[in-house]
Amino acid sequence: MSYHFFETKKESALEHLSREEILTDFRHMLLIRQFESRAESAYQAGRVGGFFHSYAGQEAIQTAAVRACGLKDWYSTTYRCHALALLLGATTDELMAELYGRETGNAKGRGGSMHFYTESLLGGFGIVGGQVPIGTGAAFTCKYLGQKDRISLCFMGDGAVAQGAFHESLNMAALWDLPCLYVIENNKWGMGTAAHRAISVSAIAETKAVGYGMQGYTIDGMDYLHCYEAFRFFKEEIIRTGKPILVEAITERLKGHSISDPALYRDKNILATCTDPIVAMKKLILEKGFSTEEEMEKMDKELREKVVASMKYAEESPWPNIATLEEGVFAP
Ligand SMILES: Cc1ncc(C[n+]2csc(CCOP(=O)(O)OP(=O)(O)O)c2C)c(N)n1
């Protein structure tokens, strides 16, 4: 399928981003990939339980969004939440310990892989579309408190747009002029169902936005510079107009839906030929002379060691005291 992407200029992104910022974001992307692959191996070794959804392949989107919008906005996302938590300041120690179900974990071992949070990340959500009303509420807060330079970024998968909560939230956000940036990360699959078999329209954001009286855009989620420029523009637009925006970021998940999914329904040739955002970023850095192959390999090795050290930290951390099991959790 061919997409009509929002137009951005690479040169313009390079004018706004310093060498240090690009290298920092490359480092973030490598850290996310290392975290996902080491955590996956811990899962397979029986050290991690529950669900586990890897963000591998989608790194450029949230890395660029956080770079363009900053740490002060509100963020919400799906159960595929490891990357956003890392980008918003959670440590590899606390996240790995959370996966291991330990007291030192990000949610004291209560949430596991799908429920990471930070001061500005309102959580990963296990219910498809569950975070959309939450992200909308965060945008309402910004407006209610008169925080004119603050927006809410709400990430979701393509599967969420068929949910009632999506419709009600977007209608309300448009009606009340709420500063919300809704980002559909279209990795082309909702579990094992191809998006085109579940969603009645293509160009999801552009088509659906019209029905809410919003602006809708499609972006290439595999291209960091393009994503950065696009997110910079979206935030500026939301602040300028006070109105929400709906975006579809076309991407590819490099793994199955979750760790237990071997993705046998998927054509392996597509994966073999699709862009890896990290490889693309490496190419850009080499082209610009921002770093060398050796330096980048060294960076990757350091990050691997950092994540491996976090596995040791998690392993050695205490289990939650059984007497506190009901503390900090909500169950009706
Ligand atoms: C309301 C609800 N229905 C069904 C599920 C089971 N479920 C979990 S993930 C998923 C697919 C969602 O796909 P998508 O929104 O495209 O996100 P992706 O996993 O591809 O990032 C489904 C159906 C759920 N968690 N919540």
The ligand as an SDF file (V2000), in Angstrom:
LIG
                    3D

 26 27  0  0  0  0  0  0  0  0999 V2000
  -11.0820   -4.0930   24.8940 C   0  0  0  0  0  0  0  0  0  0  0  0
  -10.1010   -5.1520   24.5460 C   0  0  0  0  0  0  0  0  0  0  0  0
  -10.4080   -6.0530   23.5880 N   0  0  0  0  0  0  0  0  0  0  0  0
   -9.5190   -7.0160   23.2550 C   0  0  0  0  0  0  0  0  0  0  0  0
   -8.3070   -7.0870   23.8800 C   0  0  0  0  0  0  0  0  0  0  0  0
   -7.3100   -8.1530   23.4740 C   0  0  0  0  0  0  0  0  0  0  0  0
   -6.2430   -7.5080   22.7050 N   0  0  0  0  0  0  0  0  0  0  0  0
   -5.0720   -7.2080   23.2930 C   0  0  0  0  0  0  0  0  0  0  0  0
   -4.0470   -6.4660   22.2370 S   0  0  0  0  0  0  0  0  0  0  0  0
   -5.1270   -6.5590   20.9740 C   0  0  0  0  0  0  0  0  0  0  0  0
   -4.7670   -6.0350   19.5970 C   0  0  0  0  0  0  0  0  0  0  0  0
   -4.5680   -4.5680   19.5650 C   0  0  0  0  0  0  0  0  0  0  0  0
   -3.8900   -4.1820   18.4140 O   0  0  0  0  0  0  0  0  0  0  0  0
   -3.4470   -2.7140   18.1250 P   0  0  0  0  0  0  0  0  0  0  0  0
   -4.4080   -1.7620   18.7680 O   0  0  0  0  0  0  0  0  0  0  0  0
   -3.2510   -2.5490   16.6790 O   0  0  0  0  0  0  0  0  0  0  0  0
   -2.0770   -2.5200   18.9160 O   0  0  0  0  0  0  0  0  0  0  0  0
   -0.6900   -3.2720   18.7440 P   0  0  0  0  0  0  0  0  0  0  0  0
   -0.7050   -4.4310   19.6940 O   0  0  0  0  0  0  0  0  0  0  0  0
   -0.5710   -3.6770   17.3260 O   0  0  0  0  0  0  0  0  0  0  0  0
    0.3450   -2.2810   19.1670 O   0  0  0  0  0  0  0  0  0  0  0  0
   -6.2950   -7.1750   21.3740 C   0  0  0  0  0  0  0  0  0  0  0  0
   -7.4490   -7.4270   20.5030 C   0  0  0  0  0  0  0  0  0  0  0  0
   -8.0240   -6.1240   24.8700 C   0  0  0  0  0  0  0  0  0  0  0  0
   -6.8550   -6.1060   25.5270 N   0  0  0  0  0  0  0  0  0  0  0  0
   -8.9140   -5.1490   25.1630 N   0  0  0  0  0  0  0  0  0  0  0  0
  1  2  1  0
  2  3  1  0
  2 26  2  0
  3  4  2  0
  4  5  1  0
  5  6  1  0
  5 24  2  0
  6  7  1  0
  7  8  2  0
  7 22  1  0
  8  9  1  0
  9 10  1  0
 10 11  1  0
 10 22  2  0
 11 12  1  0
 12 13  1  0
 13 14  1  0
 14 15  2  0
 14 16  1  0
 14 17  1  0
 17 18  1  0
 18 19  2  0
 18 20  1  0
 18 21  1  0
 22 23  1  0
 24 25  1  0
 24 26  1  0
M  CHG  1   7   1
M  END
$$$$
